[in-house]
């Protein structure tokens, strides 16, 4: 029978159970991780409330490599080399396809760091993007040189022109690494490419659903929780998705309100079962997309019916001005973490489930129940949890970090299953 525990008892019991079953857990993970291809890279957002710890988002096109500590970046070189050669054994030339954030200097810093990792791993590399937002960059030249947030130069090529040169055999590429989440769909020019592409273009937000990811994650978390005889709720979020919604239509907001009411009731029962004294809340977010867009914390279902026009407009469109018509209602997990007295949450980075470390995302203007992935956020580096790396970043508890690490690996395993379904056309 699964244990019930008060919030003050949860960490000692988590850690005791995990340590006592360490060999079984490792064997269970390795059984799944022995699959041919885990996601090339991933990042996971983890919220820790003290009474539960859960992954609340998994990104397959991570854009925060500039926030990793030097030790994690050093480790990433070896892991990236192995990951690339596993996919293309004779790879020499890599093309990185970036987002079109040509004005976002911190994103440019991220893509430059990613390029450095790939070059340090022994591969030649170029960065390109579609440049549909600013097509003038492709008119007279094949690239544009931009300045990153730290004043470094990064060369961004026009993908169309590079592909033309590739077709004429004037340039060679053995592998394309996507750092563009394809929210607007897969461009025809990319569909026609004969170069291997990772992560899969099918895993872009044009088809990927967060609700599908969490369905697959929860299947694995049920197995994991069974190994340590705990309720899987301690490692997961209750959720529901609502399709065919126009947030500006009253009848559709009513549909969301009813779904939110049912979810609140379900969460309340879990709080009562485990003697959690906090008030439950939920997070309304787009079922596809990233960058913290289309996200709102709700303390009561009735807030959906009371949304102002301004708030509805923020929820109506996500990244790339894509209209949102499917919403995820997800159990909110308050965070106990603070960095420099500012509310924060954990973000873990991986290459093929190998830990690179991560960072704490913090926000001075938010509460411990809010979405922190929003304008005004900051980052503090977190080094890989190893004895030789104890000289940098924000200190973290080694034992609970092991829990975060396990959850991140499980999230990537779920993402692997997700990609298989998406490539097979199953959603």
C-alpha positions as CSV (number, residue, x, y, z in Angstrom):
1,X,0.0,0.0,0.0
2,X,1.2,3.5,-0.8
3,X,2.3,5.6,2.2
4,X,0.6,8.7,3.3
5,X,2.7,11.4,4.8
6,X,2.6,14.9,6.2
7,X,4.7,17.6,4.4
8,X,7.3,17.6,7.2
9,X,8.1,13.9,6.7
10,X,8.3,13.9,2.9
11,X,12.0,14.5,2.2
12,X,13.4,12.0,4.7
13,X,11.0,9.4,3.4
14,X,11.8,10.2,-0.3
15,X,15.5,9.9,0.3
16,X,15.3,6.8,2.5
17,X,13.1,4.9,0.0
18,X,15.3,6.0,-3.0
19,X,18.5,5.0,-1.2
20,X,17.2,1.7,-0.1
21,X,16.0,0.9,-3.7
22,X,19.0,2.5,-5.5
23,X,20.0,-0.6,-7.4
24,X,16.5,-1.5,-8.5
25,X,15.9,2.1,-9.6
26,X,19.1,2.2,-11.5
27,X,18.4,-1.1,-13.3
28,X,14.8,0.1,-14.1
29,X,16.2,3.4,-15.6
30,X,18.9,1.6,-17.6
31,X,16.4,-0.8,-19.0
32,X,14.6,2.1,-20.7
33,X,17.7,4.2,-21.4
34,X,19.3,1.4,-23.4
35,X,16.9,2.3,-26.2
36,X,18.7,3.3,-29.4
37,X,18.1,7.0,-29.2
38,X,17.1,9.1,-26.3
39,X,16.3,12.8,-27.0
40,X,19.5,14.5,-28.3
41,X,19.1,17.1,-25.5
42,X,16.4,18.3,-23.2
43,X,15.7,20.7,-20.3
44,X,13.1,20.2,-17.6
45,X,11.4,22.7,-15.3
46,X,10.9,21.3,-11.8
47,X,8.8,22.7,-9.0
48,X,9.4,21.6,-5.4
49,X,6.7,22.5,-2.8
50,X,8.2,20.5,0.1
51,X,5.2,18.2,0.0
52,X,5.6,17.2,-3.6
53,X,8.2,17.5,-6.4
54,X,7.3,17.4,-10.0
55,X,8.4,18.2,-13.5
56,X,6.0,20.9,-14.8
57,X,7.5,21.3,-18.3
58,X,9.9,19.4,-20.6
59,X,11.6,21.2,-23.5
60,X,13.1,19.3,-26.4
61,X,14.7,22.4,-28.0
62,X,16.4,24.0,-24.9
63,X,17.5,27.6,-25.2
64,X,19.5,28.3,-22.0
65,X,23.0,26.9,-22.6
66,X,24.4,30.3,-21.7
67,X,23.1,29.8,-18.2
68,X,25.0,26.6,-17.5
69,X,28.2,26.6,-15.4
70,X,31.6,26.1,-16.9
71,X,31.8,22.5,-15.5
72,X,28.5,21.5,-17.1
73,X,29.6,23.0,-20.4
74,X,32.9,21.1,-20.2
75,X,31.1,17.8,-19.6
76,X,28.6,18.6,-22.4
77,X,31.4,18.4,-25.0
78,X,32.0,14.7,-24.4
79,X,28.3,13.9,-24.2
80,X,27.5,15.8,-27.3
81,X,30.3,14.1,-29.3
82,X,29.0,10.7,-28.3
83,X,25.4,11.7,-29.1
84,X,26.2,13.0,-32.6
85,X,28.4,10.0,-33.5
86,X,25.7,7.7,-32.3
87,X,23.4,9.3,-34.9
88,X,25.8,9.9,-37.7
89,X,28.9,7.8,-37.2
90,X,31.1,9.6,-39.7
91,X,29.8,13.1,-39.0
92,X,32.1,16.0,-39.6
93,X,29.9,19.0,-40.4
94,X,26.9,20.1,-38.3
95,X,24.3,22.7,-39.1
96,X,22.4,24.3,-36.2
97,X,19.0,25.7,-37.0
98,X,18.2,28.5,-34.6
99,X,15.0,30.4,-33.7
100,X,14.4,33.6,-35.5
101,X,15.2,35.6,-32.3
102,X,17.6,37.9,-34.1
103,X,16.8,40.7,-31.7
104,X,17.0,38.6,-28.5
105,X,20.6,38.9,-27.5
106,X,20.4,36.3,-24.8
107,X,19.0,33.8,-27.2
108,X,21.9,34.6,-29.5
109,X,24.3,34.0,-26.6
110,X,22.6,30.6,-26.1
111,X,23.1,29.6,-29.7
112,X,26.7,30.7,-29.7
113,X,27.4,28.6,-26.6
114,X,25.7,25.6,-28.3
115,X,27.9,26.1,-31.4
116,X,31.0,26.2,-29.2
117,X,30.0,22.9,-27.5
118,X,29.7,21.3,-30.9
119,X,32.9,22.7,-32.2
120,X,34.8,21.7,-29.1
121,X,33.4,18.2,-29.6
122,X,35.3,18.0,-32.9
123,X,32.8,19.1,-35.5
124,X,32.7,21.9,-38.0
125,X,29.5,23.9,-37.5
126,X,27.4,26.8,-38.9
127,X,24.3,28.4,-37.5
128,X,21.3,29.2,-39.8
129,X,17.7,30.2,-39.5
130,X,14.8,30.6,-41.9
131,X,14.9,34.4,-41.7
132,X,11.2,34.7,-42.6
133,X,10.7,37.4,-40.0
134,X,13.5,39.6,-41.5
135,X,13.9,38.3,-45.1
136,X,16.0,41.3,-46.1
137,X,19.0,39.5,-44.4
138,X,18.8,37.0,-47.3
139,X,18.5,39.4,-50.1
140,X,22.1,40.6,-50.7
141,X,24.1,38.3,-48.5
142,X,24.0,34.7,-47.2
143,X,24.4,35.6,-43.6
144,X,24.2,38.4,-41.0
145,X,26.6,39.0,-38.1
146,X,24.9,39.9,-34.8
147,X,26.0,40.8,-31.3
148,X,25.1,38.6,-28.3
149,X,24.2,39.9,-24.8
150,X,27.9,39.7,-23.8
151,X,29.2,41.5,-26.8
152,X,30.4,38.5,-28.8
153,X,29.7,38.1,-32.5
154,X,27.6,35.4,-33.9
155,X,27.2,34.6,-37.6
156,X,23.6,33.6,-38.6
157,X,23.3,32.1,-42.1
158,X,20.2,32.1,-44.4
159,X,19.1,28.5,-44.4
160,X,17.7,28.7,-47.9
161,X,21.0,29.8,-49.4
162,X,23.0,27.2,-47.4
163,X,20.7,24.5,-48.7
164,X,21.1,25.7,-52.3
165,X,24.9,25.5,-51.8
166,X,24.5,22.0,-50.3
167,X,22.4,20.9,-53.3
168,X,25.2,22.2,-55.6
169,X,27.7,20.2,-53.5
170,X,29.5,23.5,-52.7
171,X,29.1,22.8,-49.0
172,X,28.7,19.7,-46.9
173,X,26.5,19.0,-43.9
174,X,26.2,15.5,-42.3
175,X,23.7,16.5,-39.5
176,X,21.2,19.2,-38.7
177,X,20.6,20.0,-35.0
178,X,17.3,21.8,-34.4
179,X,17.2,24.6,-31.8
180,X,14.0,25.9,-33.3
181,X,10.7,24.5,-31.9
182,X,8.8,24.8,-35.2
183,X,5.7,26.3,-33.6
184,X,4.6,27.5,-37.0
185,X,5.0,24.1,-38.6
186,X,7.7,22.4,-40.6
187,X,8.8,24.6,-43.6
188,X,8.7,22.8,-46.9
189,X,12.4,23.6,-47.4
190,X,13.1,21.5,-44.3
191,X,10.8,18.7,-45.4
192,X,12.8,18.4,-48.6
193,X,16.2,18.2,-46.8
194,X,18.0,14.9,-47.2
195,X,20.2,15.6,-44.2
196,X,19.5,13.7,-40.9
197,X,17.7,16.0,-38.4
198,X,17.7,15.8,-34.6
199,X,15.6,16.3,-32.6
200,X,12.9,15.1,-34.9
201,X,10.9,17.8,-36.7
202,X,7.8,15.9,-35.8
203,X,8.5,16.8,-32.1
204,X,8.0,20.6,-32.7
205,X,5.2,22.4,-31.1
206,X,3.2,22.4,-34.3
207,X,2.1,18.8,-33.3
208,X,3.5,18.2,-29.8
209,X,1.0,18.4,-26.9
210,X,2.0,18.9,-23.2
211,X,-0.9,16.7,-22.1
212,X,0.4,13.8,-24.2
213,X,3.8,14.2,-22.7
214,X,2.4,14.2,-19.2
215,X,0.3,11.1,-20.0
216,X,3.4,9.2,-21.0
217,X,5.4,10.7,-18.0
218,X,2.7,9.5,-15.6
219,X,2.9,6.0,-16.9
220,X,6.6,5.9,-16.1
221,X,6.1,7.7,-12.7
222,X,3.6,5.1,-11.7
223,X,6.2,2.4,-12.3
224,X,8.9,4.5,-10.4
225,X,6.6,5.1,-7.5
226,X,5.8,1.4,-7.3
227,X,9.5,0.7,-6.8
228,X,9.6,2.8,-3.7
229,X,6.0,2.3,-2.5
230,X,4.9,5.9,-2.6
231,X,1.8,7.5,-4.2
232,X,2.9,8.7,-7.7
233,X,1.1,12.0,-6.9
234,X,4.2,13.0,-4.9
235,X,6.1,13.1,-8.3
236,X,3.5,14.3,-10.8
237,X,0.8,16.8,-11.4
238,X,-2.9,16.2,-11.9
239,X,-4.1,17.7,-15.2
240,X,-6.7,17.8,-17.9
241,X,-6.8,19.3,-21.4
242,X,-9.6,21.1,-23.1
243,X,-9.8,21.3,-26.8
244,X,-11.5,23.6,-29.3
245,X,-11.5,26.7,-27.1
246,X,-11.7,30.3,-28.1
247,X,-10.9,32.1,-24.9
248,X,-12.8,35.1,-26.1
249,X,-16.1,33.2,-26.4
250,X,-18.2,33.0,-23.2
251,X,-19.4,29.5,-23.8
252,X,-15.8,28.3,-24.2
253,X,-14.7,30.0,-21.0
254,X,-17.6,28.2,-19.3
255,X,-16.2,24.9,-20.7
256,X,-12.8,25.7,-19.2
257,X,-14.4,26.8,-15.9
258,X,-16.2,23.4,-15.6
259,X,-13.0,21.5,-16.3
260,X,-11.1,23.6,-13.8
261,X,-13.8,22.9,-11.2
262,X,-13.4,19.2,-11.6
263,X,-9.6,19.4,-11.4
264,X,-9.8,21.5,-8.3
265,X,-12.0,18.9,-6.7
266,X,-9.5,16.1,-7.6
267,X,-6.5,18.1,-6.2
268,X,-8.4,18.9,-3.0
269,X,-9.1,15.2,-2.4
270,X,-5.3,14.5,-2.7
271,X,-4.5,17.3,-0.4
272,X,-6.9,15.9,2.2
273,X,-5.5,12.4,1.7
274,X,-2.0,13.5,2.4
275,X,-2.8,16.1,5.0
276,X,-1.5,19.1,3.0
277,X,-2.6,22.3,4.6
278,X,-1.9,24.6,1.7
279,X,-4.7,25.8,-0.6
280,X,-4.6,24.1,-4.0
281,X,-4.4,26.1,-7.2
282,X,-4.1,25.3,-10.9
283,X,-2.1,26.7,-13.9
284,X,-3.9,27.4,-17.2
285,X,-1.5,27.2,-20.1
286,X,-1.4,26.5,-23.8
287,X,-1.2,22.8,-24.5
288,X,1.5,23.5,-27.1
289,X,4.3,26.1,-27.0
290,X,6.9,27.5,-24.7
291,X,8.6,30.7,-23.5
292,X,6.0,31.0,-20.7
293,X,3.5,32.4,-23.1
294,X,-0.3,31.8,-22.6
295,X,0.2,30.9,-18.9
296,X,-1.8,32.0,-15.9
297,X,-2.1,30.8,-12.3
298,X,-5.7,30.4,-11.0
299,X,-6.6,30.4,-7.4
300,X,-10.3,29.7,-8.1
301,X,-12.1,28.3,-11.2
302,X,-14.3,31.4,-11.2
303,X,-11.3,33.5,-12.3
304,X,-11.8,32.0,-15.8
305,X,-15.2,33.5,-16.0
306,X,-13.9,36.9,-14.8
307,X,-11.0,37.3,-17.2
308,X,-10.6,40.8,-18.5
309,X,-10.2,41.5,-22.2
310,X,-6.5,42.2,-21.7
311,X,-5.9,38.9,-19.9
312,X,-7.9,37.0,-22.5
313,X,-5.7,38.6,-25.2
314,X,-2.6,37.3,-23.5
315,X,-4.0,33.8,-23.3
316,X,-5.3,33.9,-26.8
317,X,-2.0,33.9,-28.7
318,X,1.3,32.1,-28.0
319,X,4.7,32.2,-29.5
320,X,4.8,33.2,-33.2
321,X,1.3,34.8,-32.7
322,X,-0.2,31.4,-33.0
323,X,-3.8,31.3,-31.8
324,X,-4.3,28.9,-28.9
325,X,-7.3,26.6,-29.1
326,X,-6.3,23.8,-26.7
327,X,-5.5,24.5,-23.1
328,X,-3.8,22.4,-20.4
329,X,-5.2,22.8,-16.9
330,X,-2.4,21.6,-14.6
331,X,-2.1,21.2,-10.8
332,X,-0.1,24.1,-9.5
333,X,3.0,23.3,-7.4
334,X,4.2,26.1,-5.2
335,X,8.0,26.5,-5.0
336,X,10.0,26.5,-1.8
337,X,13.2,27.7,-3.4
338,X,14.6,31.2,-3.1
339,X,17.8,32.6,-4.6
340,X,19.0,35.9,-3.1
341,X,15.6,36.1,-1.4
342,X,13.8,35.8,-4.7
343,X,11.3,33.1,-5.6
344,X,13.0,30.5,-7.8
345,X,12.6,27.1,-9.5
346,X,14.9,24.4,-10.8
347,X,15.8,23.8,-14.4
348,X,17.9,20.7,-15.3
349,X,19.8,20.3,-18.6
350,X,20.7,16.9,-20.2
351,X,22.3,15.5,-23.3
352,X,20.9,12.0,-23.9
353,X,20.0,11.9,-20.2
354,X,23.5,12.8,-19.2
355,X,23.5,15.6,-16.6
356,X,25.0,18.9,-17.6
357,X,23.8,20.7,-14.5
358,X,21.3,23.5,-14.8
359,X,20.2,26.7,-13.2
360,X,17.7,28.3,-10.9
361,X,15.2,30.6,-12.6
362,X,14.2,33.4,-10.3
363,X,11.8,36.3,-10.4
364,X,11.7,39.2,-8.0
365,X,8.1,40.2,-9.0
366,X,6.4,36.9,-8.6
367,X,5.0,34.8,-5.8
368,X,5.9,31.1,-5.1
369,X,2.7,30.1,-7.0
370,X,3.3,32.1,-10.2
371,X,4.8,31.3,-13.5
372,X,8.4,32.4,-13.3
373,X,9.2,32.0,-17.0
374,X,8.2,35.6,-17.8
375,X,9.7,39.0,-18.5
376,X,11.9,40.1,-15.6
377,X,13.2,36.6,-14.8
378,X,16.9,35.9,-13.9
379,X,19.1,32.9,-13.7
380,X,21.7,31.5,-11.2
381,X,23.9,28.7,-12.3
382,X,23.8,25.2,-10.8
383,X,26.8,22.9,-11.3
384,X,26.6,19.1,-11.8
385,X,26.3,17.5,-8.4
386,X,29.8,16.0,-8.1
387,X,32.5,16.6,-5.5
388,X,34.9,18.2,-7.9
389,X,32.3,20.8,-8.9
390,X,31.6,22.3,-5.5
391,X,33.1,25.7,-6.3
392,X,30.5,27.4,-8.4
393,X,26.8,28.2,-8.7
394,X,24.2,28.1,-6.0
395,X,24.6,25.4,-3.4
396,X,21.9,22.7,-3.4
397,X,21.0,19.8,-1.2
398,X,22.7,16.7,-2.6
399,X,20.0,14.3,-1.6
400,X,17.0,16.2,-3.0
401,X,19.0,17.0,-6.1
402,X,19.2,13.3,-6.7
403,X,15.4,13.3,-6.8
404,X,15.4,16.1,-9.4
405,X,17.9,14.2,-11.4
406,X,15.7,11.1,-11.4
407,X,12.6,13.0,-12.4
408,X,14.5,14.7,-15.3
409,X,15.7,11.3,-16.6
410,X,12.1,10.0,-16.5
411,X,10.8,13.1,-18.3
412,X,13.3,12.5,-21.1
413,X,12.3,8.8,-21.3
414,X,8.7,10.0,-21.7
415,X,9.8,12.4,-24.4
416,X,11.5,9.6,-26.3
417,X,8.2,7.7,-26.3
418,X,6.4,10.9,-27.4
419,X,8.7,11.3,-30.4
420,X,8.1,7.7,-31.4
421,X,4.3,8.3,-31.3
422,X,4.6,11.6,-33.2
423,X,6.8,10.1,-35.9
424,X,4.3,7.3,-36.3
425,X,1.5,9.9,-36.6
426,X,-0.1,8.8,-33.4
427,X,-1.3,11.6,-31.1
